[in-house]
Amino acid sequence: MARRAVTLEEVAKAAGVSRATVSRVVNGVASVDRSLREQVEAAISTTGYVPNRAARSLVTRRADAVGLLLPEDDDTFDDPHFARVIRGLMPVLNPLGIHLVLTGAHPGYQHRAVEDIRHNRLDGLVVLHTHDDDPFPGALARDHVPAVLGGRPPLGARITHVDVDHEAGAALAVEALVAAGSTRLATITGPLRSPAGRERLAGFQAAAARHGLPEPLVAEGDFTHVGGARAAEDLAGRHFDGLFVASDLMAVGALTVLRKHGRRVPHDVRVVGFDDSAAASSADPQLTTVRQPVEDMGSTMARLLVSLINDPEREVVSVVFAPELVTRQSCFPAPRP
């Protein structure tokens, strides 16, 4: 026997709000107070309410679907960052009856995604990890496509985006390394053609200079495990006792190389990563890292995108989250002999 459909009235009763408020949340109206919206979303989840997509589409002419454009890399699905973004997006999109469609960021897929919006097959886009010479964010802004960027846009692209303060995060890493007794620092950066890679390096170098430390050693990585190991090999044989690695995945690769070369962590080298992904807590030793609140960032991207879909004239918004240090085993003061 089919289960009876939950009504808006029942959701309203469970949330302690009016039916009109529930309707506004379901339809993604941006002006709903955040606390009310969260009450309604919780009630939708509790009651099992499912929006009538067919009826709503007839009224709104919307697809009730948004695209998530992921980097076209072989290691994309090995990187826990993207799973965390999705975990942030879904609690906002699901209660609204909005489906998430995954696709790649290859130019052909980008063009298809924009065509899907023009033909009402998608309502908007979340775009992750672009680089300086990527024309896509600028094209989205010029064409007034409802889109939110995960990360800072390339120079000149005025598009709504959500990011973390990379420079402040790198400075936290330096503070942790110095507090643990490190005096000769090195870093494995992200790709320097990306804003995140450059900003983490700039924040690291500036913080090291503030402490009067020698110019740090620098090796460029690519945010992957293999890239971190390769960059650590480039640093092998050079003297440093503190290492900041611009992603946890790269840091795990670097730990393997340090171990191979007889460099004990944290006895000989203190190590700090960036992300606070599952890779950090499962590393050996467990990784001290700079946490970026990726799930919260994903939820914010989803809410901003829904607002843009409902109000295409909404002004460009920039939301930057503060990082925080998570201390584990890889960055303690060196034990005394």
N, C-alpha and C positions, 0 to 999 in steps of 0.2 A: 504494500500500500504506500503510495507516494506521500511524503511528508508535506504537511501544510506549510505554505510559504509564510515567512515572518513579514509582518507589515511595518510600515513606517511608524504607525501609532505605537506598536509594541516596542520598537527601538526607542521612541521618544519617552515612553513610560520607564523603560530600563535606565535611560540616561538622565531622567529627571528634567527634560527640556521639552520644548514645544515641537510638534510635528514639522513646523516650518523650519526650525533650526536643523533638524535631522535632514530635511530635504536640501537645505543649503550646503550642509557638509557633504552629502552624497553627490551633489552636483559641483563640488569643488569651488564654491564661492569663497573668494579670498578674504572677505571682511569678517568672517566668523572668528570670534575670540579664540585664542589658542587653547585655553583651558576647556572651553565648551566643545571645541572640535575634538580634543582628546577624550572627553567624556563620551561623545557620540561614537568615536572610533572604537572605544572599549566596549560600548553597548552593542555595536554592530558585530564585533568579534564574539561577544558572549551569547547573543541571541541567534547568531548564524544567519543574519539578514543578507540576502543576495539582491542587489539592485536589478531591476528589469531592464537589461541592456537594450533589448529590441525596442521597447516602448520609449526609452530615453533617447535612443539614436534617432527615432523618427522626429523627436522634438528638437534635439540639439544638433543633428547632422554630424555627430562625432563617432569615431571608431571605438572609443573607450579602450584605446591601446596606445602605448608610447614605446619608442625604441630606445635601447641602450646600446650605444656604439662603443665597442671594446677595441683595444689596440690589436693590430694584425701581427701578433708575434707568436712564435711557436710555444713560448712559455706562458702565455696569457693565463691559461687555466691552471697552471701550477702556482700562480701568485695568489695568496690568500686575500690580498687587498680587494680584488674584484668580487669575491664572494661576500666580503664584509659590506661593500657598497650595496650589493643586491639585498643583503639582510636589512639594510637601512631603508631601501626604497620600498620593499614589499609591504611593511606594516602601514604605510601611508596609502599606497595604490590599491591594495586588496580591498579594504573597506569601501572604497569608491567604485569598485567593480572595474578597475582599469587594469588591463593586461600589460605585461612587460615582454617586449619582443627583443631578443638579443641578436645583434648583427655585428659585423666587423667594420673597421674604420678604413678599409681600402677605398680609394676614390670611387670605384664602381658601386660599392655598397652605400657610400655616402650619397651618391646621386639617386640611387633607388629609394633611400630613406626619405629624401626630400620630395621625390615624386609621390611616395606613399602619403605624405602629408597633404600634398596638393590634391590628391584624389580621395581624401578622407579615409585612407586605410590606416593612418597613424595620426595622432593628435599633436605629438611633440617628441622631442629628443633629449636624452641625457648623453653627453659626449665626454669620454674620459681620456686623459693623458694625451694631449696634443704637444707639438713641438713648435719651435720658433718659425719654421718655414711652412707650417701647415696653413693653407688658405681657407680651410673649411669653416673655422669659427667666424672669420670675417665675412664669409659668404652668407652664413646663417643670419648674422646680424643685418647685413645689407638687405637681404630678402625678407626680413621680419618673420623668420621661421621661429615658432615657439621652441626654445632650446635653452638648456642649462649646461654649463661646462663644469666638469670636475677638475679643478686646477685653474691656474691663472691663464688668461687668454694670451695669444701672441700679441706683440705690440701693435696697437692701433685697432684691435678688434673690440668693439663695445658690446659685450654680451654678458648676461647674468652668469655669475660663476660662484662656486663654493670652494674654499681652499683651507689649508692650515698655514700658520705662520712658520714657514720653513726656516727662516733665519733665526727666529727665537728658539726653535727646536734644536738647531745645531749649536746655539750658544749654551743651551741646557746640557748638551753632551760634553762640551768643553768644561763646563763647571764641574760635572761629575768626574771627568778624567783628572782634572787638576786637584780636586778634593781627595781623590784616591792616591795622589802622589806622583802622577805622570808629569814629566817636564819636557819630553820630546815627543811631539804629536805627529800623527799621520792620519790621512783620511782616504777612504775609497768613496768617490763621488758617484752620483747618478749620471746619466748622459748629460753632458754639458750643453747640448742643443735644446734641452728642456728647461723651462723655468724652475721646476722643482730641483733639478740637479744643480743649477747655477746658484739658486738662493741658499740651498743648504751649504754649499761650499763657501759662499760669501759670509754667511753667518758664522761658520766655523772659523774661517781665517780672521774675521774681525774680533771674535771672542779670544782667540789665541793671542792676537796682538795686544788686546787690553790687559792680558796677564803678563805681557813682556816676554813671551816665549819665542824661541827661534821659529823661523818660517817653517810651517808644517810641510811634511812630505805629502804629495798628492798623486793618486793613481785613479784614472777614470774607469768607472764600471758602467753597468747598464740595467741595474735593478734586478738582475737575475742571480741565481745561485752560481751558475757557471761564470758569469761576469765577475762576481765577487771573488771567486777562487783565482781567476786569471789576474785580477788586479792585485790580489795579495801576493801572488808569485812575483809580480813586478816590484813589490816592496821588500821581498825576502832578501835578507843579507844587509839591509840598511837599518840603521839604529833608530828605534822608536820604542817608547814604553806606553803609549796611549794611542788607541786607534778608534776613530769614529767612522762607522760604515753607514752610508746614506739609505740603506734599507735592511730589514732583518734577513731577507733571503740572501742578499750579498754577504751579510755578516756570518751566516751559517757556512757559506762557502769559504770565507776567510778563516774561520775557526779551524776548518779541516786543514788548510794550508799551514797555518801557524803551528798546529800540532805536528804536522809532517816535518817541519823545520826545527822542531824541538823547542818552540817558544810556548811556554806554559801561560795559560790564562786563568786567573789574573796575576800569577806570580811574576811573570816577565813582561806581560803586556796586558793592560786593561782595555776592554773593548765595549763600545756602546753602539747600538744599532738605531734604527728609526722605523717606526710603525706600530710596534707592540702587536704584531700578528701572532698566530699560533706557532710560527717558526721560532719566535723568541723564547717562549716558555718551554718548548720541547728541545731546545738546543742543549749541548753539553760543552761547557757549563751553561746554565740558563742565562739568557742574555739581558743585561741592562739595556734599556731602550727608551727612545723618545716616543711617547704615545700620541698618535693622532686619532681623534674620535671618529673613525671612518663611518660607523653605523649612524651616528648623529649627523654626519655630513651627508650621507645618502638620504636620510629622512628629510633634511633641509632641501636638498636638490629636488626631491619629489614634490614637496609643498610649493617650492618656487615654480616648478614646471606647471603644476596644476593651476597656480595663479596666473601664469602667462597664457595658458590655454583659455582661461576664462576672461582674461583681460589682456589682449595682444598689445595694447598701448601702454601697459605697465612699464615704468621706467627701469633701466638697468640696475641690478642690485649686485653688490659684492658682499659675501659673508665669509669672514676669515676666522677660523677657530684657533684657540690657544692650545699649544701642545703641553704635555707634562712628562716629567721623567718617571720611569718605572725602574726601580733599583732591584737587580737580581745578582747573580753570582759572578758575572764577568767583569764587574767594575767595583772591586773592593780594594782598599789599601793592600799593597803587597805584603803577604805574611812574613814575619821575621824569621830568619834562618834558625 
